[in-house]
Amino acid sequence: MAEVEWIHRHPKAEDLRVGLISWAGTYLTFGAYKSTVTATAKSLGRRQTWELLVSNEHDAQAVIRLKSLQGLYLLCEADGTVCYGRPRTSHHGCFLLRFHRNGKWTLQCIISGRYLESDGEDVFCNSRVLSAYHMWTPRPALHVHVILYSPTYRSYARADHTVGRIWVDAATPCLEECGFLLHFHDGCYHLETSTHHFLSRVDRLVPHRSSKTAFHMQVRPRGLVALCDGEGGTLYPQGTHLLLGLGSSPIRGEEWFVLQHFPTWVSLKSKTRRFISVVYDAEVCAASERLTPMSLFQYECDSASPTLQLRSANGYYLAQRRHRAIIADGYPLESNTFFRVHWNCGRVILQSPSGRFLSIASNGLLMANATIPGPNEELEIRFANRPFLILRGRYGYVGSSSDRDLMQCNMDQPDCIHLLPCRQGIYHFQGRILLVNNIFWHLPPLGKIRPQLLYRTSGEQLAHGAGAQRLLHPSRPKWHTIGRQWRHYQRMYLGILGQWDAACQILNPPGLQEQLLAKQDRRPRVKIQEEKTCCTIFPTELAKHLFQATIHHSRPPPRPVCASD
């Protein structure tokens, strides 16, 4: 089979959502009642997130509708009031969106010709004369762990830490160097690499964030962005090696990148400790003892379905073909490319559409010929391009508080949770930006009557305890008031980590009890509204559920040795 070019997928709907910031620094907000729309929120959340529905786009303007996550549209009425609801006519709720050179947007009602504006609290459409009060700053609402794809060169940005540069030359985004963290701070963006260096305006990677690493962003519908310095310079690939640097004369749209959430790539290892690889362009077998680019697969799944698709680096999907053979020649919507995943203590068992399980034949080929799964059908799965996790739940990112030892789930900016792999497909979670160095997230041993808790532990405690390598028992969602007990509990939204729910226990530092008791009436309560959230061994799809886990408690996994493969 002839080799094909890697085809870039169009962004998903969640990658195209934005938040709109007024001149006062507040976000356009979907009101909780009475069909009101305000601009009072200071951070980007679910009610500040809008989906752009584009009906016509040309050069520096487009005709759009703004749709909230609740399914209702932003509407401008004849008296100038702004509300949300269902459009009554074909033009009701349509705005003329204009893109300005400073990165701002203006939205003009198609029917009345008035501009959308805010006084810092209320939102209305009264004036037909354009002013600074009508300017809105768009902020992409996708997950901060992103990739940058150049439509002009059909390649991805890649950080090269050996020379401290970023090149736009990666054919596939399967390397951890292709992932970037896009930080938003004081109206500017900072691009951080997988080794926690920042791109500066002198085209170099620097270890710390500063004004020299701040860029303004031009945002267009359909996920297109461009980064500039605000002084006439724009980031775009330059030279024969496509170095990403500032310049003033991009041609043919070189400065535009497609911004998307960083995809998950995994490796699969058989019982004989050989990697599942694609050989001879399409055959799939367990032959390689070393990890190669053809041993990597992009993991694609839907949180509402227990099935997955594995896309090879050759651009095709694994599919079941004649004689039960697994061949890497499938297409995106082909039914034979969907496999049901079963979990067993850190390993996966894949079931083909025919109902048979994937196993390794005597000649090393991957076949769908087992009717009952066993050890030969178990595959060890590992992240191939994620040295750390960024957790985002319903209310925001998971991060640590700056003034106390507290993990919060409603942060605007996340903490990086570094992955320390062990055997049996188990990971330790290690925080990087924490008050104390070398802090781990620890799971207590099995057998507790109360719900299992997630708390911090030191490296010494981790080395002498086996609890960090165990699973969580299921527990029901409950209300937990922050700060009313000696051992102060906060319910954490860990939907990224699997099927069950988990709590977070933070041991109170000395002297904190009196502060907690004094402030207990002012502390909010957090409730998990999604069902079946958990912490299992292997996370799967960032920002949502990655894998649907099947855990067998009748046979607890052996205590693994904390050593990397």
C-alpha positions as CSV (number, residue, x, y, z in Angstrom):
1,M,0.0,0.0,0.0
2,A,1.4,3.4,-0.9
3,E,2.3,5.8,1.9
4,V,-0.1,8.6,2.4
5,E,0.3,12.1,3.7
6,W,-0.9,12.8,7.3
7,I,-4.2,14.5,6.9
8,H,-4.9,17.2,9.5
9,R,-8.4,16.9,11.1
10,H,-10.7,19.9,11.3
11,P,-11.0,21.3,14.9
12,K,-13.8,19.9,17.1
13,A,-16.6,22.1,18.2
14,E,-15.1,22.6,21.6
15,D,-11.9,23.9,20.0
16,L,-13.8,26.7,18.3
17,R,-15.5,28.3,21.3
18,V,-14.4,31.7,22.7
19,G,-14.9,34.0,25.6
20,L,-15.5,37.8,24.9
21,I,-13.8,40.3,27.2
22,S,-15.1,43.8,27.4
23,W,-13.1,47.0,27.7
24,A,-13.5,46.8,31.5
25,G,-11.8,43.3,31.6
26,T,-15.1,41.4,32.3
27,Y,-16.5,38.6,30.3
28,L,-19.8,38.4,28.3
29,T,-21.9,36.1,30.5
30,F,-24.9,34.0,30.0
31,G,-27.3,34.9,32.9
32,A,-28.6,32.2,35.2
33,Y,-32.2,33.5,35.1
34,K,-34.6,36.0,33.5
35,S,-32.8,35.7,30.1
36,T,-30.3,38.2,31.2
37,V,-26.8,38.8,29.6
38,T,-24.2,40.6,31.7
39,A,-20.5,41.4,31.7
40,T,-19.5,41.0,35.3
41,A,-17.5,37.8,35.5
42,K,-13.7,38.1,36.0
43,S,-12.8,34.7,34.7
44,L,-13.7,32.4,31.8
45,G,-16.2,29.6,32.8
46,R,-19.0,27.7,31.2
47,R,-21.4,30.6,31.3
48,Q,-18.8,32.8,29.7
49,T,-18.1,30.4,26.8
50,W,-19.7,31.0,23.4
51,E,-19.8,29.1,20.2
52,L,-19.4,31.0,16.9
53,L,-21.8,29.9,14.2
54,V,-20.5,31.5,10.9
55,S,-22.9,31.9,8.0
56,N,-20.7,34.1,5.8
57,E,-17.0,35.1,6.1
58,H,-15.0,37.5,3.9
59,D,-11.6,39.1,4.7
60,A,-12.0,41.2,7.8
61,Q,-15.6,40.5,8.6
62,A,-18.1,37.7,9.0
63,V,-21.8,37.2,9.8
64,I,-22.2,35.1,12.9
65,R,-24.5,34.0,15.7
66,L,-23.3,33.5,19.3
67,K,-24.6,30.3,20.9
68,S,-24.2,29.5,24.6
69,L,-23.3,26.1,26.0
70,Q,-26.9,25.9,27.2
71,G,-28.1,25.9,23.5
72,L,-29.6,29.4,23.5
73,Y,-28.6,32.4,21.3
74,L,-27.5,35.9,22.0
75,L,-30.4,38.2,20.8
76,C,-30.6,42.0,20.3
77,E,-34.1,43.4,20.6
78,A,-35.6,46.5,19.0
79,D,-35.3,48.6,22.2
80,G,-31.6,47.9,22.5
81,T,-31.8,45.3,25.3
82,V,-29.7,42.1,24.9
83,C,-31.0,38.7,26.1
84,Y,-30.8,35.1,25.1
85,G,-33.4,32.7,23.5
86,R,-34.4,31.3,20.2
87,P,-34.2,33.4,17.0
88,R,-37.7,34.4,15.7
89,T,-36.6,35.3,12.1
90,S,-33.7,34.4,9.8
91,H,-31.8,37.6,10.8
92,H,-32.7,37.7,14.5
93,G,-29.6,37.2,16.5
94,C,-27.2,37.8,13.6
95,F,-24.2,40.1,14.1
96,L,-21.7,41.5,11.7
97,L,-18.4,40.6,13.2
98,R,-15.5,42.9,12.2
99,F,-11.8,42.0,13.0
100,H,-9.6,45.0,13.9
101,R,-5.8,45.2,13.7
102,N,-5.4,45.5,17.4
103,G,-6.9,42.0,17.8
104,K,-10.3,43.4,19.0
105,W,-13.7,42.4,17.7
106,T,-16.9,44.5,17.2
107,L,-20.3,43.0,16.8
108,Q,-23.0,45.0,15.0
109,C,-26.6,43.9,15.0
110,I,-27.7,43.1,11.5
111,I,-31.2,44.4,12.0
112,S,-30.7,47.6,14.0
113,G,-27.1,48.5,13.0
114,R,-26.3,49.1,16.7
115,Y,-23.1,47.8,18.3
116,L,-22.9,45.4,21.2
117,E,-21.4,47.2,24.2
118,S,-21.1,47.0,27.9
119,D,-20.7,49.5,30.8
120,G,-18.8,47.0,32.9
121,E,-21.9,45.3,34.2
122,D,-24.9,45.4,31.8
123,V,-24.8,44.6,28.1
124,F,-26.9,46.4,25.5
125,C,-27.1,47.7,21.8
126,N,-27.8,51.4,21.7
127,S,-25.2,53.2,19.7
128,R,-24.5,53.3,16.0
129,V,-21.3,55.3,16.4
130,L,-18.3,53.1,17.0
131,S,-16.1,53.7,20.1
132,A,-13.7,52.0,22.4
133,Y,-16.7,50.8,24.5
134,H,-17.8,48.5,21.6
135,M,-14.5,46.6,21.5
136,W,-14.4,43.0,22.6
137,T,-11.3,40.9,23.0
138,P,-11.7,37.3,22.0
139,R,-10.1,34.5,24.1
140,P,-10.1,30.9,22.8
141,A,-11.9,28.7,25.3
142,L,-10.2,25.4,24.4
143,H,-8.0,23.5,26.7
144,V,-4.6,25.2,27.3
145,H,-2.6,22.2,26.2
146,V,-2.6,22.8,22.4
147,I,-0.9,22.2,19.1
148,L,-0.2,24.7,16.4
149,Y,-0.8,23.6,12.8
150,S,0.3,25.6,9.8
151,P,-2.2,25.2,6.9
152,T,0.3,26.9,4.6
153,Y,3.1,24.4,5.2
154,R,0.9,21.5,6.3
155,S,3.1,20.9,9.4
156,Y,3.1,21.3,13.1
157,A,5.2,23.5,15.4
158,R,7.9,21.6,17.3
159,A,10.1,22.8,20.2
160,D,13.8,22.0,19.8
161,H,15.3,22.4,23.3
162,T,18.8,21.5,22.2
163,V,19.1,24.8,20.3
164,G,16.3,26.7,22.1
165,R,14.2,27.3,19.0
166,I,10.7,26.3,17.7
167,W,10.4,24.9,14.2
168,V,7.3,24.3,12.1
169,D,8.4,21.1,10.5
170,A,6.7,18.2,12.3
171,A,4.7,16.0,9.9
172,T,2.6,14.5,12.7
173,P,1.9,15.8,16.2
174,C,3.0,12.5,17.9
175,L,5.9,14.0,19.9
176,E,5.7,15.7,23.3
177,E,7.7,18.6,21.8
178,C,4.6,19.4,19.6
179,G,2.5,20.2,22.7
180,F,2.4,23.8,24.1
181,L,0.7,25.4,27.0
182,L,-1.1,28.6,26.0
183,H,-1.2,30.9,29.1
184,F,-3.4,34.0,29.2
185,H,-2.2,36.8,31.5
186,D,-3.1,40.5,31.5
187,G,-4.6,40.4,28.0
188,C,-1.5,38.7,26.5
189,Y,-0.5,35.1,25.7
190,H,2.6,33.2,26.7
191,L,3.6,30.0,24.8
192,E,5.2,27.4,27.1
193,T,6.9,24.2,25.8
194,S,6.8,20.7,27.3
195,T,10.0,21.4,29.2
196,H,8.5,24.6,30.7
197,H,10.4,27.1,28.6
198,F,8.8,30.1,27.0
199,L,9.1,31.5,23.5
200,S,10.5,35.0,23.6
201,R,10.3,37.9,21.1
202,V,14.0,37.3,20.2
203,D,13.0,33.8,18.8
204,R,14.7,32.0,21.7
205,L,13.3,29.8,24.5
206,V,13.8,31.3,27.9
207,P,13.2,29.6,31.3
208,H,10.9,32.3,32.8
209,R,7.8,34.2,31.8
210,S,8.2,37.9,31.4
211,S,7.1,40.8,29.3
212,K,9.5,39.6,26.6
213,T,7.4,36.4,26.2
214,A,4.0,38.2,25.9
215,F,2.2,38.1,22.6
216,H,-1.1,39.5,21.4
217,M,-3.4,37.2,19.5
218,Q,-5.5,37.7,16.4
219,V,-8.4,35.3,16.5
220,R,-10.6,34.3,13.5
221,P,-13.5,31.8,13.3
222,R,-12.8,28.2,12.5
223,G,-9.9,28.0,15.0
224,L,-7.3,30.3,13.2
225,V,-5.0,32.4,15.3
226,A,-1.9,34.6,14.8
227,L,0.5,35.8,17.4
228,C,2.1,39.3,17.2
229,D,4.1,41.6,19.5
230,G,1.8,44.6,19.1
231,E,4.6,46.6,17.4
232,G,4.2,45.4,13.9
233,G,5.9,42.0,14.3
234,T,4.2,38.7,13.7
235,L,5.2,35.1,14.4
236,Y,5.5,33.0,11.3
237,P,7.8,30.2,9.8
238,Q,10.9,31.7,8.2
239,G,13.7,30.3,6.1
240,T,14.3,26.9,4.6
241,H,14.1,25.2,8.0
242,L,10.8,27.0,9.0
243,L,12.1,28.7,12.1
244,L,9.2,30.3,14.1
245,G,10.2,33.9,14.6
246,L,9.0,37.5,14.5
247,G,8.9,39.2,11.2
248,S,7.0,42.0,9.4
249,S,6.3,40.5,5.9
250,P,4.4,37.2,6.0
251,I,3.1,36.1,2.7
252,R,0.3,33.8,1.6
253,G,-1.2,33.6,5.2
254,E,2.0,32.2,6.7
255,E,1.1,33.8,10.1
256,W,-2.1,31.9,10.6
257,F,-2.1,28.7,12.6
258,V,-4.9,26.3,13.5
259,L,-5.2,26.0,17.3
260,Q,-6.4,22.6,18.6
261,H,-6.3,20.6,21.7
262,F,-3.2,18.4,22.0
263,P,-4.1,14.9,20.8
264,T,-3.3,11.8,22.9
265,W,-0.7,9.3,21.4
266,V,-0.1,6.0,23.1
267,S,2.1,2.9,22.7
268,L,0.9,-0.7,23.1
269,K,3.1,-3.5,24.4
270,S,2.3,-7.2,24.2
271,K,2.9,-9.9,26.9
272,T,6.3,-10.6,25.4
273,R,7.2,-6.9,25.9
274,R,7.3,-6.1,22.2
275,F,5.6,-3.0,20.9
276,I,2.7,-3.2,18.5
277,S,4.0,-1.6,15.3
278,V,2.9,-1.1,11.7
279,V,5.3,-2.8,9.3
280,Y,5.4,-3.1,5.5
281,D,3.1,0.0,5.3
282,A,0.0,-1.7,6.7
283,E,0.6,-5.0,8.6
284,V,0.3,-4.7,12.4
285,C,2.5,-7.0,14.5
286,A,4.3,-7.2,17.8
287,A,7.9,-7.2,16.5
288,S,9.8,-4.2,17.8
289,E,11.6,-4.2,21.1
290,R,12.2,-0.5,20.9
291,L,9.7,2.4,20.5
292,T,9.7,3.7,17.0
293,P,7.4,6.3,15.2
294,M,5.4,3.4,13.7
295,S,4.8,2.1,17.2
296,L,2.7,5.2,18.1
297,F,-1.0,5.5,17.7
298,Q,-3.3,8.4,18.1
299,Y,-6.0,7.5,20.6
300,E,-9.4,8.8,19.5
301,C,-12.5,8.2,21.6
302,D,-15.8,9.6,22.7
303,S,-16.6,9.9,26.4
304,A,-20.2,8.7,25.7
305,S,-19.0,5.5,24.1
306,P,-16.8,2.6,25.2
307,T,-15.2,2.3,21.8
308,L,-12.0,3.8,20.5
309,Q,-10.1,4.3,17.2
310,L,-6.3,3.9,16.9
311,R,-4.7,6.0,14.1
312,S,-1.3,5.0,13.0
313,A,1.5,7.4,12.0
314,N,0.9,6.4,8.3
315,G,-2.4,8.3,8.4
316,Y,-4.7,5.2,8.5
317,Y,-6.7,3.6,11.2
318,L,-6.4,0.0,12.5
319,A,-9.2,-2.0,11.1
320,Q,-10.3,-5.7,11.0
321,R,-10.0,-7.2,7.6
322,R,-10.4,-10.6,6.0
323,H,-9.1,-13.7,7.8
324,R,-9.5,-11.7,11.1
325,A,-6.3,-9.8,10.4
326,I,-5.8,-6.3,11.8
327,I,-4.5,-3.9,9.1
328,A,-3.6,-0.2,9.2
329,D,-5.6,0.9,6.2
330,G,-8.9,2.1,7.7
331,Y,-10.7,5.4,7.3
332,P,-12.2,7.7,9.9
333,L,-15.9,6.7,9.8
334,E,-15.4,3.0,8.8
335,S,-17.3,0.7,11.2
336,N,-14.4,-1.9,11.2
337,T,-12.1,0.7,12.8
338,F,-14.0,0.9,16.1
339,F,-12.8,-1.3,18.9
340,R,-14.4,-1.8,22.3
341,V,-11.9,-1.3,25.2
342,H,-11.9,-3.4,28.3
343,W,-9.7,-2.5,31.3
344,N,-8.0,-5.0,33.6
345,C,-5.6,-3.5,36.2
346,G,-3.7,-1.1,34.0
347,R,-3.9,-3.2,30.8
348,V,-6.4,-3.1,28.0
349,I,-8.2,-5.8,26.0
350,L,-9.5,-4.7,22.6
351,Q,-12.6,-6.3,21.1
352,S,-13.2,-6.1,17.4
353,P,-16.6,-5.3,15.8
354,S,-17.0,-9.0,15.1
355,G,-17.0,-9.7,18.9
356,R,-13.6,-11.4,18.9
357,F,-10.6,-10.1,21.0
358,L,-7.3,-8.9,19.6
359,S,-4.4,-11.2,20.3
360,I,-0.9,-11.9,19.1
361,A,-0.6,-14.9,16.7
362,S,2.4,-17.2,16.7
363,N,3.9,-15.3,13.8
364,G,3.6,-12.0,15.7
365,L,0.7,-10.6,13.7
366,L,-2.1,-8.9,15.5
367,M,-5.3,-10.9,14.9
368,A,-8.9,-10.8,16.1
369,N,-9.3,-14.5,16.7
370,A,-9.8,-15.0,20.5
371,T,-13.3,-15.8,21.8
372,I,-12.3,-15.6,25.5
373,P,-9.8,-13.0,26.6
374,G,-6.7,-14.1,28.6
375,P,-3.2,-12.9,29.3
376,N,-2.2,-13.1,25.6
377,E,-4.9,-10.6,24.8
378,E,-3.8,-8.0,27.4
379,L,-1.8,-5.0,26.1
380,E,0.1,-2.6,28.3
381,I,-0.7,1.0,27.3
382,R,1.4,4.0,27.9
383,F,1.3,7.7,27.1
384,A,3.8,8.4,24.2
385,N,3.6,12.2,24.1
386,R,2.5,13.4,27.6
387,P,5.1,14.1,30.3
388,F,2.4,15.8,32.4
389,L,-1.3,16.2,32.7
390,I,-3.5,19.3,32.8
391,L,-6.8,18.6,34.5
392,R,-9.9,20.6,33.7
393,G,-13.3,19.9,35.1
394,R,-16.7,21.5,35.0
395,Y,-15.7,24.6,37.0
396,G,-12.2,25.2,35.8
397,Y,-8.7,23.8,36.0
398,V,-7.1,21.9,38.9
399,G,-4.4,23.9,40.6
400,S,-2.9,24.8,43.9
401,S,-3.7,28.0,45.9
402,S,-0.9,30.5,46.2
403,D,-1.5,31.3,49.9
404,R,-2.2,27.8,51.4
405,D,-1.8,24.1,50.8
406,L,-5.1,23.6,48.9
407,M,-6.0,22.0,45.6
408,Q,-8.8,23.9,43.9
409,C,-10.9,22.8,40.9
410,N,-12.0,26.2,39.7
411,M,-8.7,27.8,38.7
412,D,-8.3,30.0,35.6
413,Q,-4.7,28.7,35.2
414,P,-3.7,25.1,35.9
415,D,-0.9,23.3,37.6
416,C,1.2,20.8,35.7
417,I,0.9,17.3,37.2
418,H,3.9,15.4,36.1
419,L,3.6,11.7,35.3
420,L,6.1,9.3,36.9
421,P,5.6,5.9,35.2
422,C,5.9,2.6,37.0
423,R,5.3,-1.0,36.0
424,Q,1.9,-2.5,35.5
425,G,0.8,0.6,33.6
426,I,0.6,2.7,36.8
427,Y,1.6,6.4,37.1
428,H,2.5,8.5,40.1
429,F,1.2,12.1,39.9
430,Q,3.8,14.7,40.9
431,G,3.1,18.4,41.2
432,R,5.5,21.0,39.9
433,I,4.1,24.3,41.0
434,L,3.5,23.6,44.6
435,L,4.4,25.1,48.0
436,V,6.6,22.1,48.9
437,N,9.0,20.4,46.4
438,N,8.5,16.8,45.4
439,I,4.9,16.5,46.4
440,F,2.9,13.5,45.2
441,W,-0.8,12.8,44.9
442,H,-1.3,9.7,47.0
443,L,-4.1,7.1,47.0
444,P,-4.5,5.3,50.4
445,P,-4.6,1.5,50.4
446,L,-7.7,-0.5,49.7
447,G,-10.0,-1.7,52.5
448,K,-11.0,1.6,54.0
449,I,-14.7,1.8,55.0
450,R,-14.9,5.6,54.2
451,P,-14.5,6.8,50.6
452,Q,-10.9,6.6,49.4
453,L,-9.2,10.0,49.4
454,L,-6.6,11.7,47.4
455,Y,-4.0,13.6,49.3
456,R,-0.4,14.9,49.1
457,T,2.6,12.9,50.3
458,S,6.3,13.4,50.2
459,G,8.7,11.3,48.2
460,E,9.9,9.5,51.3
461,Q,6.4,8.5,52.3
462,L,5.8,7.3,48.7
463,A,8.9,5.2,48.7
464,H,7.9,3.4,51.9
465,G,4.2,2.9,51.1
466,A,2.3,0.9,48.6
467,G,-0.9,2.9,48.8
468,A,0.0,5.1,45.9
469,Q,-0.2,2.2,43.5
470,R,-3.8,1.1,44.4
471,L,-7.2,2.0,43.1
472,L,-10.1,3.9,44.5
473,H,-13.3,2.4,45.8
474,P,-16.5,3.8,44.3
475,S,-18.4,6.4,46.4
476,R,-21.5,8.5,46.0
477,P,-21.4,12.2,45.2
478,K,-21.9,14.2,48.4
479,W,-21.9,17.8,49.6
480,H,-18.7,18.8,51.3
481,T,-18.4,22.2,53.0
482,I,-14.9,23.5,52.7
483,G,-13.1,24.0,56.1
484,R,-15.5,22.7,58.7
485,Q,-13.5,19.7,59.9
486,W,-10.0,19.0,61.2
487,R,-9.3,17.0,58.1
488,H,-10.7,19.4,55.6
489,Y,-12.2,17.8,52.5
490,Q,-12.8,19.2,49.0
491,R,-14.7,17.3,46.4
492,M,-12.5,17.3,43.3
493,Y,-13.8,17.0,39.7
494,L,-11.6,14.3,38.2
495,G,-13.6,13.3,35.2
496,I,-10.5,13.1,33.2
497,L,-9.3,10.1,35.2
498,G,-12.1,7.6,34.6
499,Q,-15.4,6.3,35.8
500,W,-15.8,6.8,39.5
501,D,-15.6,9.8,41.8
502,A,-12.8,10.9,44.2
503,A,-12.4,13.3,47.0
504,C,-9.4,15.4,47.9
505,Q,-8.1,15.5,51.4
506,I,-5.8,18.3,52.4
507,L,-4.1,18.0,55.8
508,N,-4.4,21.3,57.5
509,P,-1.0,23.0,58.2
510,P,-0.4,24.2,61.7
511,G,-2.4,27.2,62.8
512,L,-4.9,26.8,60.0
513,Q,-7.8,25.4,62.1
514,E,-8.7,28.7,63.6
515,Q,-8.7,30.4,60.2
516,L,-11.0,27.7,58.8
517,L,-13.4,27.9,61.6
518,A,-13.6,31.7,61.4
519,K,-14.2,31.6,57.6
520,Q,-16.4,28.5,57.4
521,D,-19.6,30.4,56.7
522,R,-18.0,32.2,53.8
523,R,-16.6,29.1,52.0
524,P,-18.5,27.8,49.1
525,R,-19.7,24.2,48.7
526,V,-18.7,22.1,45.8
527,K,-20.9,19.4,44.4
528,I,-20.0,17.0,41.6
529,Q,-22.9,17.0,39.1
530,E,-21.5,14.4,36.7
531,E,-21.9,10.8,37.6
532,K,-19.2,8.1,37.4
533,T,-16.1,10.3,37.9
534,C,-13.1,8.4,39.3
535,C,-9.4,8.1,39.6
536,T,-8.1,5.0,37.9
537,I,-4.7,3.9,36.8
538,F,-4.5,5.4,33.3
539,P,-6.1,8.7,32.1
540,T,-7.3,8.9,28.6
541,E,-8.8,12.1,27.0
542,L,-7.8,15.4,28.5
543,A,-10.4,17.7,29.7
544,K,-13.0,14.9,29.7
545,H,-13.1,11.2,30.2
546,L,-10.3,9.5,28.3
547,F,-11.0,5.9,28.8
548,Q,-14.0,3.9,30.1
549,A,-12.4,1.7,32.7
550,T,-13.3,-1.8,33.7
551,I,-11.8,-2.6,37.1
552,H,-11.8,-6.1,38.6
553,H,-11.7,-6.1,42.4
554,S,-11.8,-9.8,42.9
555,R,-8.1,-10.0,41.9
556,P,-6.2,-6.9,43.2
557,P,-3.1,-6.1,41.1
558,P,0.2,-7.1,42.6
559,R,2.2,-4.4,44.3
560,P,4.3,-3.0,41.4
561,V,7.9,-1.8,41.7
562,C,8.2,1.9,41.2
563,A,10.5,1.7,38.3
564,S,10.3,3.0,34.8
565,D,10.1,0.7,31.8
